[in-house]
């Protein structure tokens, strides 16, 4: 099982990690938008079957999906 994916995109590098945090499991996207420092956004998973849910979601993450997620965040907070 992979726990990280790295994509080199037109938006720059996007790192996607499956992480076990104090509040539960999450799939976190790391990126550096133009004019800003390191940013991240996460999808959190809670409940008894959180590991299965997180793994299932992580497996669906592609370069295209990563770009979509990052673009949504960049559009909310334009530089």
Secondary structure, DSSP 8 states (H G I E B T S, - for coil): ---EEEEEETTEEEEEEEEEETTEEEEEEEEE-TTS-EEEEEEEE-STTHHHHHHHHHHH--HHHHHHHHHHHHHHS--
